Amino acid sequence: MSYPYLSLIANYLLLLTTTLFCFFFCWIQANINSTSLLINFHTYKLKKIMDIHLAIANILSPPVLFFFLGMVAVWVKSDLEIPKALSKFFSLYLLLDIGFHGGYELHHNGFSWNIVGILGTCFLMASIVPLYAFFILKRKFDTANAAAIAATFGSISAVTFITGIAFLESAKISYGGYMVAGMALMESPAIIIGVILFQVFKSKEATATLNGNNKGVYQRPKWGKILNDAFFNGSVLLLVGALIIGIITGDAGWKAFKPFDAIFKGILTFYLLDNGIVAASRLKSLKGSAGFLIGFSILLPVFNATIAIFVSNHLLFLGEGDALLFTILAASASYIAVPAAMRLAIPESNPAFTIPVSLGIVFPFNVIVGIPLYFYLIHLI
């Protein structure tokens, strides 16, 4: 086994150690009360914190374990692989299912000014995150790569969101279908912000090699194409379209759709197996920047999650299910829509940074540590 793989395995062992520490901390707190964790902050009411078994169940769930099986397959040089056509089908199915399910929930709940405010906050969060992420990344990377990676963190991961839904359903915690609309709204703003940041802070080094020129001939991006890809790319169109169809068809549509929804966890398991294979195969491309990017890719999601939790609890007053989904959206990073858009909008950026960071570091961190940790913090902050 080569040295880069040993380094990557060591990093994941560090993540596992962090997870076990979090569980151990929660277990100690749980023993204060035989049924749950109780925190008393004098002027605040006692708050019930999650049972430790819920967090353990998330890591030991089949989809998450199959994600690690995919990574192990790469490390041991197995020939296990998922055909690309099936991988694309899995992603399309998941987007269609969560979109339709969200539309069905909205059909029952309806829209209100409160929901409009929540969706507006989702849009605002997706616009702000790439701004401060860019200035941190600019200290380590050139303008093109800093803008592309920042946009990745500003957008969302639909599969992390789906994993969060599975977590809530296993705990029998309710959530609002409008959060699916929030996910759709958070996908595109980061792409636009990333391109604007590149435009404003572009340097001669970032533009000199465009199209192989040595004198820095700069070509303005085709905004019509970029905006079209940002708001009408396949994943966004399918998600929003399924959401609208779910609203229109209501109960009758859901009754017909329910058998299709029954295979959701099975498809999610196959998809995460494929993601594990892809993540492990691309992590080695980080090379010299691995230390900085691993630290950044863990600390920034936690920071974003802390902001989202504060907003959820003290400004939006969301229930625990909706608060967790909003937090997951704020803490995740895109590995589908943004890297594809950045390849078109900022051709100088290196996709070897964006995809491995979001899929190889942020995604497993959120699935292993993040989701149960954020759920705990929602009751704590």
C-alpha positions as CSV (number, residue, x, y, z in Angstrom):
1,M,0.0,0.0,0.0
2,S,1.4,3.4,-1.0
3,Y,2.3,6.2,1.3
4,P,-0.5,8.5,0.2
5,Y,-3.1,5.8,1.0
6,L,-1.5,5.4,4.5
7,S,-1.8,9.1,5.1
8,L,-5.4,9.1,4.0
9,I,-6.2,6.1,6.2
10,A,-4.6,7.9,9.1
11,N,-6.8,11.0,8.5
12,Y,-9.9,8.8,8.5
13,L,-8.8,7.1,11.7
14,L,-8.5,10.6,13.2
15,L,-12.1,11.3,12.1
16,L,-13.2,8.0,13.7
17,T,-11.4,8.9,16.9
18,T,-13.2,12.2,17.0
19,T,-16.5,10.4,16.5
20,L,-15.8,8.0,19.3
21,F,-14.9,11.0,21.6
22,C,-18.2,12.7,20.8
23,F,-20.1,9.5,21.6
24,F,-18.1,9.1,24.8
25,F,-18.8,12.6,25.9
26,C,-22.5,12.2,25.1
27,W,-22.5,8.9,27.1
28,I,-21.0,10.5,30.2
29,Q,-23.7,13.2,30.0
30,A,-26.4,10.6,29.4
31,N,-25.6,9.0,32.7
32,I,-26.6,12.1,34.6
33,N,-30.1,11.0,33.8
34,S,-31.0,7.4,33.1
35,T,-33.2,8.2,30.1
36,S,-31.7,11.3,28.4
37,L,-29.2,14.1,28.6
38,L,-30.5,17.1,30.6
39,I,-28.8,20.4,30.5
40,N,-29.7,23.2,32.8
41,F,-28.4,26.7,32.1
42,H,-30.1,28.5,35.1
43,T,-32.4,30.8,33.2
44,Y,-33.1,28.3,30.4
45,K,-35.5,25.4,30.7
46,L,-34.2,21.9,30.8
47,K,-33.7,20.5,27.3
48,K,-33.9,16.9,26.3
49,I,-30.8,15.8,24.3
50,M,-30.7,12.9,21.9
51,D,-30.2,9.3,23.1
52,I,-26.7,8.2,22.4
53,H,-28.1,5.2,20.6
54,L,-29.5,7.4,17.9
55,A,-26.0,8.7,17.0
56,I,-24.5,5.2,17.0
57,A,-27.4,4.0,14.8
58,N,-26.5,6.6,12.2
59,I,-22.9,5.3,11.8
60,L,-24.0,1.7,11.9
61,S,-26.8,2.2,9.3
62,P,-26.4,0.2,6.1
63,P,-26.0,3.2,3.8
64,V,-23.1,4.7,5.8
65,L,-21.4,1.3,6.2
66,F,-21.6,0.7,2.5
67,F,-20.0,4.1,1.9
68,F,-17.0,2.8,3.8
69,L,-17.1,-0.5,2.0
70,G,-16.6,1.5,-1.2
71,M,-13.6,3.2,0.2
72,V,-12.1,-0.1,1.4
73,A,-12.6,-1.5,-2.0
74,V,-10.3,1.1,-3.5
75,W,-7.7,0.8,-0.7
76,V,-7.4,-3.0,-1.2
77,K,-7.4,-2.5,-5.0
78,S,-10.6,-4.5,-5.6
79,D,-12.3,-4.5,-9.0
80,L,-15.6,-3.5,-7.4
81,E,-17.3,-0.8,-9.4
82,I,-20.8,0.7,-10.1
83,P,-21.5,1.2,-13.8
84,K,-21.7,4.9,-14.6
85,A,-25.2,4.6,-16.1
86,L,-26.5,3.1,-12.8
87,S,-24.7,5.7,-10.8
88,K,-26.5,8.4,-12.7
89,F,-29.8,6.6,-12.3
90,F,-29.3,6.4,-8.5
91,S,-28.7,10.2,-8.3
92,L,-31.7,11.0,-10.5
93,Y,-33.9,8.7,-8.5
94,L,-32.9,10.3,-5.2
95,L,-33.5,13.8,-6.5
96,L,-36.9,12.9,-7.9
97,D,-37.9,11.1,-4.7
98,I,-37.0,13.8,-2.3
99,G,-38.5,16.5,-4.6
100,F,-41.8,14.7,-5.0
101,H,-41.9,13.9,-1.2
102,G,-41.2,17.5,-0.4
103,G,-44.0,18.7,-2.8
104,Y,-46.4,16.3,-1.2
105,E,-45.6,17.7,2.3
106,L,-46.0,21.2,1.0
107,H,-49.4,20.3,-0.4
108,H,-50.5,19.5,3.1
109,N,-48.7,22.3,5.0
110,G,-49.1,25.1,2.5
111,F,-47.1,28.2,2.2
112,S,-46.9,31.0,4.8
113,W,-44.9,34.1,5.5
114,N,-42.9,32.1,8.0
115,I,-41.9,29.5,5.3
116,V,-41.1,32.4,2.9
117,G,-38.8,33.8,5.6
118,I,-37.1,30.4,6.1
119,L,-36.5,30.0,2.4
120,G,-35.1,33.5,2.1
121,T,-32.7,32.7,5.0
122,C,-31.6,29.6,3.0
123,F,-30.8,31.7,0.0
124,L,-29.0,34.3,2.1
125,M,-26.9,31.6,3.8
126,A,-25.8,30.2,0.5
127,S,-24.8,33.7,-0.7
128,I,-22.8,34.6,2.4
129,V,-20.8,31.4,3.0
130,P,-18.7,31.7,-0.2
131,L,-17.7,35.2,0.6
132,Y,-15.8,34.6,3.9
133,A,-14.7,31.1,2.6
134,F,-13.0,32.8,-0.4
135,F,-10.9,35.2,1.7
136,I,-9.7,32.4,3.9
137,L,-8.8,30.2,0.9
138,K,-7.2,33.2,-0.9
139,R,-4.3,32.9,1.6
140,K,-3.4,29.5,0.3
141,F,-4.7,29.3,-3.3
142,D,-4.8,31.5,-6.3
143,T,-7.9,33.5,-7.2
144,A,-9.4,30.9,-9.5
145,N,-9.1,27.9,-7.1
146,A,-10.1,30.0,-4.1
147,A,-13.3,31.1,-5.9
148,A,-14.1,27.5,-7.1
149,I,-13.6,25.9,-3.7
150,A,-15.5,28.7,-1.9
151,A,-18.5,28.2,-4.2
152,T,-18.3,24.5,-3.4
153,F,-18.8,25.2,0.3
154,G,-21.5,27.7,-0.4
155,S,-23.6,25.2,-2.2
156,I,-25.2,22.0,-0.9
157,S,-24.9,18.2,-1.1
158,A,-28.3,16.6,-1.9
159,V,-27.0,13.2,-0.7
160,T,-26.0,14.6,2.7
161,F,-29.5,16.1,3.0
162,I,-31.0,12.8,2.1
163,T,-28.9,11.1,4.7
164,G,-30.2,13.6,7.2
165,I,-33.7,12.8,6.3
166,A,-33.0,9.1,6.8
167,F,-31.6,10.0,10.2
168,L,-34.8,11.9,11.2
169,E,-37.0,9.1,9.9
170,S,-35.2,6.5,11.8
171,A,-35.6,8.6,14.9
172,K,-39.3,9.3,14.0
173,I,-38.8,13.1,14.0
174,S,-41.0,15.2,11.8
175,Y,-39.7,17.8,9.3
176,G,-41.3,20.2,6.8
177,G,-41.4,19.5,3.1
178,Y,-40.5,23.1,2.4
179,M,-36.9,22.3,3.4
180,V,-36.6,20.5,0.0
181,A,-37.4,23.9,-1.6
182,G,-34.7,25.4,0.6
183,M,-32.2,22.9,-0.7
184,A,-33.1,23.8,-4.3
185,L,-32.7,27.5,-3.5
186,M,-29.2,27.0,-2.0
187,E,-27.7,25.2,-4.9
188,S,-27.3,28.1,-7.4
189,P,-26.4,31.3,-5.5
190,A,-22.9,30.0,-4.6
191,I,-22.1,29.5,-8.3
192,I,-22.9,33.1,-9.1
193,I,-21.0,34.4,-6.1
194,G,-18.0,32.3,-7.0
195,V,-17.9,33.7,-10.5
196,I,-18.3,37.3,-9.3
197,L,-15.5,36.8,-6.8
198,F,-13.2,35.5,-9.6
199,Q,-14.2,38.5,-11.8
200,V,-13.4,41.1,-9.0
201,F,-10.2,39.5,-7.7
202,K,-8.8,38.1,-10.9
203,S,-5.0,38.5,-11.2
204,K,-2.6,38.3,-14.2
205,E,-1.5,34.8,-13.0
206,A,-5.1,33.6,-13.0
207,T,-5.8,34.9,-16.5
208,A,-2.5,34.6,-18.3
209,T,-2.8,31.0,-19.2
210,L,-6.4,31.1,-20.4
211,N,-6.6,29.4,-23.8
212,G,-2.8,28.9,-23.8
213,N,-2.0,32.6,-24.2
214,N,1.1,34.0,-22.4
215,K,0.1,37.7,-22.4
216,G,-3.0,37.5,-20.3
217,V,-5.8,37.7,-22.8
218,Y,-8.9,37.6,-20.6
219,Q,-12.2,36.3,-22.0
220,R,-15.4,37.3,-20.1
221,P,-17.5,34.4,-19.1
222,K,-20.8,33.8,-21.0
223,W,-23.2,34.9,-18.3
224,G,-26.2,33.6,-20.1
225,K,-24.7,30.1,-20.2
226,I,-23.5,30.3,-16.6
227,L,-26.9,31.5,-15.3
228,N,-28.7,28.8,-17.3
229,D,-26.4,26.1,-16.0
230,A,-26.8,27.4,-12.4
231,F,-30.6,27.6,-12.3
232,F,-31.6,25.0,-14.9
233,N,-28.9,22.3,-14.6
234,G,-30.4,18.8,-14.6
235,S,-30.2,18.2,-10.8
236,V,-31.9,21.5,-10.0
237,L,-34.6,21.2,-12.7
238,L,-35.5,17.6,-11.7
239,L,-35.6,18.5,-8.0
240,V,-37.8,21.6,-8.5
241,G,-39.9,19.9,-11.1
242,A,-40.6,17.0,-8.8
243,L,-41.4,19.4,-6.0
244,I,-44.0,21.2,-8.2
245,I,-45.5,17.9,-9.4
246,G,-45.8,16.8,-5.8
247,I,-47.6,20.0,-4.9
248,I,-50.0,19.7,-7.8
249,T,-50.9,16.0,-7.5
250,G,-51.3,15.9,-3.7
251,D,-52.7,12.8,-2.1
252,A,-53.6,11.1,-5.3
253,G,-50.1,11.5,-6.7
254,W,-48.5,10.3,-3.4
255,K,-50.7,7.2,-3.4
256,A,-49.5,6.3,-6.9
257,F,-45.9,7.3,-6.1
258,K,-45.6,5.4,-2.7
259,P,-44.4,2.1,-4.1
260,F,-41.6,4.0,-5.9
261,D,-40.6,5.7,-2.7
262,A,-40.4,2.3,-0.9
263,I,-37.0,1.5,-2.4
264,F,-35.5,4.8,-1.3
265,K,-33.1,3.3,1.3
266,G,-32.0,0.6,-1.0
267,I,-31.1,3.1,-3.8
268,L,-29.4,5.3,-1.2
269,T,-27.3,2.4,-0.1
270,F,-26.1,1.6,-3.6
271,Y,-25.4,5.3,-4.3
272,L,-23.3,5.7,-1.1
273,L,-21.4,2.6,-2.1
274,D,-20.5,4.3,-5.4
275,N,-19.6,7.5,-3.6
276,G,-17.2,5.7,-1.3
277,I,-15.4,4.2,-4.4
278,V,-15.2,7.6,-6.1
279,A,-14.2,9.5,-2.9
280,A,-11.3,7.1,-2.1
281,S,-10.0,7.2,-5.6
282,R,-9.9,11.0,-5.8
283,L,-8.5,11.8,-2.4
284,K,-4.9,11.1,-3.5
285,S,-5.1,14.1,-5.9
286,L,-5.0,16.6,-2.9
287,K,-1.3,15.8,-2.3
288,G,0.6,18.8,-0.9
289,S,-2.5,20.8,0.1
290,A,-4.0,17.8,2.0
291,G,-3.2,19.1,5.5
292,F,-4.7,22.6,5.0
293,L,-7.8,21.3,3.1
294,I,-8.6,18.6,5.6
295,G,-8.5,21.1,8.5
296,F,-10.5,23.7,6.5
297,S,-13.0,21.1,5.3
298,I,-13.8,20.0,8.9
299,L,-13.6,23.4,10.7
300,L,-15.7,25.4,8.1
301,P,-18.7,23.0,8.1
302,V,-18.7,23.1,11.9
303,F,-18.5,26.9,11.9
304,N,-21.3,27.1,9.3
305,A,-23.4,24.6,11.3
306,T,-23.0,26.7,14.5
307,I,-24.3,29.8,12.7
308,A,-27.2,27.8,11.2
309,I,-28.1,26.3,14.6
310,F,-28.1,29.8,16.2
311,V,-30.3,31.2,13.4
312,S,-32.6,28.1,13.6
313,N,-33.1,28.3,17.4
314,H,-33.1,32.0,18.0
315,L,-34.3,33.7,14.8
316,L,-36.4,31.2,12.9
317,F,-37.6,29.1,15.9
318,L,-37.5,25.9,13.8
319,G,-38.5,22.5,15.2
320,E,-35.6,20.1,15.7
321,G,-36.2,18.2,12.4
322,D,-36.2,21.4,10.3
323,A,-33.3,22.9,12.3
324,L,-31.2,19.8,11.6
325,L,-32.0,19.9,7.8
326,F,-31.2,23.6,7.6
327,T,-27.9,23.0,9.5
328,I,-27.0,20.1,7.2
329,L,-27.6,22.3,4.2
330,A,-25.4,25.1,5.6
331,A,-22.6,22.6,6.6
332,S,-22.5,20.6,3.4
333,A,-20.5,21.1,0.1
334,S,-21.5,20.4,-3.5
335,Y,-19.7,17.8,-5.5
336,I,-22.0,17.7,-8.5
337,A,-23.4,21.0,-9.6
338,V,-20.7,23.4,-8.5
339,P,-17.6,21.5,-9.8
340,A,-19.4,21.2,-13.2
341,A,-20.3,24.9,-13.3
342,M,-16.8,26.0,-12.2
343,R,-15.3,23.9,-15.0
344,L,-17.2,26.1,-17.4
345,A,-17.2,29.5,-15.6
346,I,-13.6,29.4,-14.2
347,P,-11.6,27.0,-16.5
348,E,-8.4,28.0,-14.7
349,S,-9.6,26.3,-11.5
350,N,-8.4,22.8,-10.7
351,P,-11.2,20.2,-10.3
352,A,-8.7,18.0,-8.4
353,F,-9.4,20.3,-5.4
354,T,-13.2,20.8,-5.5
355,I,-14.4,17.2,-5.9
356,P,-12.0,15.4,-3.5
357,V,-12.6,18.1,-0.8
358,S,-16.4,17.9,-1.0
359,L,-16.8,14.2,-1.7
360,G,-13.8,12.8,0.1
361,I,-13.6,15.0,3.2
362,V,-16.8,17.1,3.9
363,F,-19.3,14.4,3.0
364,P,-17.9,11.6,5.1
365,F,-17.2,14.0,8.0
366,N,-20.9,15.2,7.9
367,V,-22.2,11.6,7.7
368,I,-20.0,10.2,10.4
369,V,-19.6,13.0,12.9
370,G,-21.6,16.0,11.6
371,I,-25.2,14.8,11.6
372,P,-25.3,13.4,15.1
373,L,-23.1,16.3,16.4
374,Y,-25.4,18.9,14.9
375,F,-28.4,17.2,16.3
376,Y,-26.8,17.4,19.7
377,L,-25.8,21.0,19.4
378,I,-29.4,22.0,18.3
379,H,-30.5,21.1,21.8
380,L,-27.5,22.7,23.4
381,I,-27.1,26.1,21.8
